Amino acid sequence: MKPLITLVAFSLFCLASNPLQAANPADVKLTGDWEIQVSVPDNAKVKPTTIKVEPNTQFTVTAQKYASLPVYKTSGGGWARGVQLTPLKAQETTTPFLLVTNSFVLRAGPEDSAMTFVRGKDYEIDLTWGTLGRLTNGVIKEGQAVYANYQHSLLRLDAIVQTAGNKIEYRKGQPLAAAPLPAELKKGERRLASVWLPGHVEKLTTNNVFVVLEDKYPEPAKATPSVAEKLVPKALKKLQSGEPIRILAWGDSVTVGTYVPDYEKNRWQNQFVTRLQERFPKAKIELLTEAWGGRNTSSYLNEPPGGEHNYKEKVLATKPDLIVSEFVNDAGLTPAQVEERYSKLLADFQAMGTEWIILTPHYTRPDWMGLNRERDIDNDPRPYVKGLREFTAKHNVALADASLRYGRLWRQGIPHSTIMLNSINHPDARGMKLFADALMELFP
């Protein structure tokens, strides 16, 4: 008998209090390893349909040449331990779990008869991340070309679609090593669900199927007075009056943001300032960015005088009217550590009359957050986020809670890792927009 796993009961429970629920959310059931039964309740024009999902393709690479191998690094991130297998490359990193681990063979030449190198003796490879390097005691010499044979999969985000003619269709997305885009819709079509295939998948489970539960994030009703009126009143007054205002975006690599295509338009701070300008036409905004990839607030505080990112010289000395901070790299802090460190920052900002908005961080790779899935994750499990919410409430600091928006992407049929350009923690322009959305929520 085929397994029957229902997704709709949970879906409807989540929709009970959701003001932006999708019209007639689909009733979706897994009826086989690669089979999904789909219907649309209360719409007799749409006939129930059984969808057969095509498993991810397993690609074969033959005699891929690498002109030389570096010495294999035994420490550090797995994506940086050696040469990155080309098809697995994401932005800056590789995407893990795409390599078929028992398929990798490394030879001295492109022919099958060429000398086969021995893993652990001549070379080493990180089978999770797909990076390899030579071992110093092996036979592979510096500058020697090698040839790799292996198999791999890619990431794919498919769609179950209600067509303009009220039929249910299954549509494959484009396989990519990172940030796969959703399968495209045509005019008059509606996405009922997404099917998420993150590399090799033995069979579908509920964690692979994302029923579309809401069309967009349920924006809260505007508070009166607004958060900006209460907590950043001086900055708001300058925006409204046209008096010059200096805004400092302060953060880590997500604030550096130069990895995003057309970054001067698409970084979160640029999107934010563009939208502020639209909302407050008189505003004369000067945007500064001070950001340090791979670092956190402690890094800034510990940077010596004269250092490239010394806190006093590069943050305080800019004398901004408003600081907006983003530090996903602070995510290891406990609430007590947030209270201690951020209280120091707050005292410094208040001493020079600077107002502050803190952004909660985006969601990152699920396992980095202690998660084993990308759906049913509305509540951010990280103590740091809890600490930020407690700190801002206690000290009357403005909080732009982007984490809430990331936590509900699954309800829109979007696994959050699909908007990470490096498959870890670098959001694309869509992810950057969520920060700007959270910031604009604060302003009248």
Residue pairs with C-beta under 8 A, 6 or more apart in sequence:
2 31
2 32
2 35
3 30
3 31
3 32
3 33
4 29
4 30
4 31
5 29
5 30
5 205
5 206
6 28
6 29
7 28
7 29
7 30
7 206
7 209
7 211
8 25
8 26
8 27
8 28
8 29
8 211
10 376
11 25
11 28
11 211
11 213
12 25
14 213
14 411
15 21
15 25
15 213
15 214
18 213
18 214
18 218
18 411
19 218
20 214
20 215
20 216
20 217
20 218
21 213
21 214
22 190
22 212
22 213
22 214
22 215
24 40
24 41
24 42
24 43
25 41
25 192
25 211
25 212
25 213
26 38
26 39
26 40
26 160
26 162
26 192
26 193
26 211
26 212
27 38
27 39
27 40
27 41
28 36
28 37
28 38
28 160
28 192
28 193
28 209
28 211
29 36
29 37
30 36
30 37
30 204
30 205
30 206
30 209
31 37
31 50
33 202
33 203
33 204
34 52
34 53
34 54
34 55
34 203
34 204
35 50
35 51
35 52
35 53
36 50
36 51
36 53
36 160
36 195
36 204
36 209
37 48
37 49
37 50
37 51
38 48
38 49
38 50
38 51
38 160
38 168
38 192
38 193
39 46
39 47
39 48
39 49
39 168
40 46
40 162
40 168
40 192
43 166
45 166
46 162
46 166
46 167
46 168
47 167
47 168
48 168
49 167
49 168
51 160
51 168
51 170
52 170
53 158
53 170
53 195
53 204
54 172
55 197
55 201
56 153
56 154
56 156
56 175
56 197
56 199
56 200
56 201
57 153
57 154
57 175
58 100
58 151
58 152
58 153
58 200
59 87
59 151
59 152
59 153
59 154
60 150
60 151
61 85
61 87
61 148
61 149
61 150
61 151
61 152
62 149
63 107
63 110
63 111
63 147
63 148
63 149
64 85
64 86
64 147
64 148
64 149
64 150
65 110
65 145
65 146
65 147
66 83
66 145
66 146
66 147
66 148
67 143
67 145
68 142
68 143
68 144
68 145
69 82
69 83
69 123
69 132
69 133
69 134
69 140
69 144
69 146
70 82
70 83
70 133
70 134
71 133
71 134
71 135
71 136
72 81
72 82
72 123
72 124
72 125
72 132
72 133
72 134
72 135
73 80
73 81
73 82
73 133
74 81
74 124
77 93
77 129
78 96
78 126
78 128
78 129
78 131
79 92
79 93
79 94
79 96
79 129
79 131
80 93
80 131
81 124
81 126
81 129
81 131
81 132
81 133
82 124
82 125
82 126
82 131
82 132
82 133
83 131
83 132
83 133
84 93
84 94
84 130
84 131
85 94
85 99
85 130
85 131
85 132
85 148
85 150
85 152
87 98
87 152
87 154
87 177
88 94
88 95
88 98
88 99
88 129
88 130
88 152
88 177
89 177
89 178
90 177
90 178
90 179
90 421
90 422
90 423
90 424
91 178
91 179
91 259
91 421
91 422
91 426
92 259
92 422
92 426
93 129
93 422
93 423
93 424
94 129
94 130
94 131
94 177
94 423
95 155
95 177
95 178
95 199
95 423
96 128
96 129
96 130
96 423
97 128
97 198
97 199
97 200
98 130
98 152
98 153
98 154
98 155
98 177
98 199
98 200
99 127
99 128
99 130
99 150
99 151
99 152
100 150
100 151
100 152
100 153
100 200
101 127
103 149
103 150
103 151
103 152
104 119
104 125
104 127
104 148
104 149
104 150
105 116
105 148
105 149
105 150
106 116
106 117
106 119
106 122
106 123
106 125
106 132
106 146
106 147
106 148
106 149
107 114
107 115
107 116
107 117
107 146
107 147
107 148
107 149
108 114
108 115
108 116
108 117
108 144
108 146
108 147
109 115
109 147
110 147
114 147
117 123
117 138
117 139
117 140
117 146
118 138
119 125
120 135
121 135
121 137
121 138
122 134
122 135
122 138
122 139
122 140
123 132
123 133
123 134
123 135
123 138
123 140
123 146
124 132
124 133
124 135
125 131
125 132
126 132
130 152
132 148
134 140
134 142
140 146
153 175
153 199
153 200
154 175
154 176
154 177
154 180
154 199
155 175
155 176
155 177
155 178
155 180
155 197
155 198
155 199
155 418
155 423
156 172
156 173
156 174
156 175
156 176
156 180
156 197
157 173
157 180
157 181
157 182
157 183
157 194
157 195
157 196
157 197
157 415
157 418
158 170
158 171
158 172
158 173
158 183
158 194
158 195
158 196
158 197
159 170
159 171
159 173
159 182
159 183
159 185
159 191
159 192
159 193
159 194
159 195
159 413
160 168
160 169
160 170
160 171
160 191
160 192
160 193
160 194
160 195
161 168
161 169
161 170
161 171
161 183
161 185
161 189
161 190
161 191
161 192
162 168
162 189
162 190
162 192
163 169
163 186
163 188
163 189
164 186
164 187
164 188
164 189
168 192
170 195
171 183
171 184
172 183
173 180
173 181
173 182
173 183
174 180
174 181
174 183
177 423
178 420
178 421
178 422
178 423
179 418
179 419
179 420
179 421
179 423
179 428
180 418
181 418
182 191
182 194
182 413
182 414
182 418
185 191
191 212
191 413
192 211
192 212
193 209
193 210
193 211
193 212
193 413
194 209
194 210
194 212
194 413
194 414
194 415
195 204
195 208
195 209
195 210
196 207
196 208
196 209
196 210
196 374
196 415
196 418
197 208
198 415
198 417
201 208
206 375
207 373
207 374
207 375
210 374
210 375
210 410
210 413
210 414
210 415
211 413
212 411
212 412
212 413
213 411
213 412
214 408
214 411
214 412
215 412
216 412
217 404
217 405
217 408
217 412
217 437
218 408
219 441
220 441
222 444
225 444
226 236
226 442
226 443
226 444
227 398
227 441
227 442
227 443
228 235
228 236
228 398
228 442
228 443
228 444
229 236
229 444
230 396
231 355
231 396
231 397
231 398
231 442
232 322
232 355
232 356
232 357
232 398
232 442
233 355
234 321
234 353
234 355
235 245
235 247
235 321
235 322
235 355
236 443
236 444
237 243
238 244
238 245
238 283
238 321
239 245
239 276
239 279
239 280
239 282
239 283
239 285
239 443
240 280
240 282
240 283
241 282
242 282
242 283
242 284
243 284
244 284
244 286
245 283
245 284
245 285
245 286
245 321
245 322
246 286
246 288
246 318
246 319
246 320
246 321
246 322
247 269
247 273
247 285
247 286
247 287
247 288
247 320
247 321
247 322
247 323
247 324
248 288
248 289
248 290
248 315
248 318
248 320
248 322
248 323
248 324
249 255
249 267
249 268
249 269
249 272
249 287
249 288
249 289
249 290
249 291
249 324
249 326
250 289
250 290
250 291
250 315
250 323
250 324
250 325
250 326
251 291
251 325
251 326
251 327
251 359
252 291
252 292
252 293
252 294
252 295
252 296
252 326
252 327
252 328
252 329
253 259
253 291
253 292
253 293
253 294
253 329
253 425
253 426
254 268
254 326
254 328
254 361
254 362
254 425
254 426
254 427
255 267
255 268
255 269
255 289
255 291
255 326
256 289
256 291
256 292
256 293
257 263
257 266
257 267
257 268
257 269
257 289
257 291
257 432
258 267
259 421
259 422
259 426
260 266
260 267
260 421
260 426
260 427
260 428
260 429
260 432
261 429
262 429
263 270
264 270
265 271
265 274
266 429
266 432
267 289
267 432
268 326
268 359
268 432
268 433
268 435
268 436
268 439
269 287
269 289
269 324
270 287
271 432
271 433
271 435
271 436
272 324
272 435
272 436
272 439
272 440
273 285
273 287
275 436
275 440
276 283
276 285
276 440
276 443
277 283
277 285
279 440
279 443
288 318
288 320
290 309
290 314
290 315
290 318
292 299
292 300
292 309
294 329
295 309
295 329
296 327
296 329
296 330
297 325
297 327
297 330
297 341
297 342
297 345
298 330
298 341
299 309
300 309
300 310
300 311
300 314
300 315
301 311
301 341
301 344
303 309
303 310
303 311
304 310
305 312
305 313
306 313
307 313
308 314
315 323
316 348
316 352
319 352
319 354
320 354
321 354
321 355
322 354
322 355
322 356
322 357
323 349
323 354
323 355
323 356
323 357
324 356
324 357
324 358
324 359
324 400
324 439
325 356
325 357
325 358
325 359
326 359
326 361
326 435
327 361
328 361
328 362
328 364
328 425
330 338
330 361
330 384
331 361
331 364
331 382
331 384
331 385
332 384
333 341
333 383
333 384
333 387
334 383
334 384
334 387
335 383
335 384
335 386
335 387
335 390
335 391
336 387
337 387
338 384
338 387
338 388
338 390
338 391
339 387
339 390
339 391
339 394
342 358
342 388
342 391
343 391
343 395
345 356
346 356
346 395
346 397
349 355
349 356
355 398
356 397
356 398
357 397
357 398
357 399
357 400
357 439
357 442
358 388
358 391
358 392
358 397
358 398
358 399
358 400
359 400
359 402
359 435
359 438
359 439
360 380
360 385
360 388
360 389
360 399
360 400
360 401
360 402
360 403
360 404
360 438
361 382
361 384
361 385
361 402
361 403
362 402
362 403
362 406
362 416
362 425
362 427
362 431
362 434
362 435
363 369
363 377
363 380
363 403
363 406
363 407
363 409
363 416
364 420
364 424
364 425
365 417
365 420
365 423
365 424
365 425
366 372
366 373
366 374
366 417
368 424
368 425
369 380
369 381
369 382
370 381
370 382
371 377
371 381
374 410
374 415
374 416
374 417
375 410
375 415
376 410
377 407
377 410
377 416
378 404
378 407
378 408
378 411
379 407
380 386
380 403
380 404
380 406
380 407
385 403
388 399
389 399
389 401
391 397
392 398
392 399
393 399
398 442
400 435
400 438
400 439
400 441
400 442
401 438
402 434
402 435
402 437
402 438
404 438
405 434
405 437
405 438
406 416
406 431
406 434
409 415
409 416
409 419
410 416
417 423
419 427
419 428
419 430
419 431
420 426
420 427
420 428
420 431
421 427
421 428
427 434
427 435
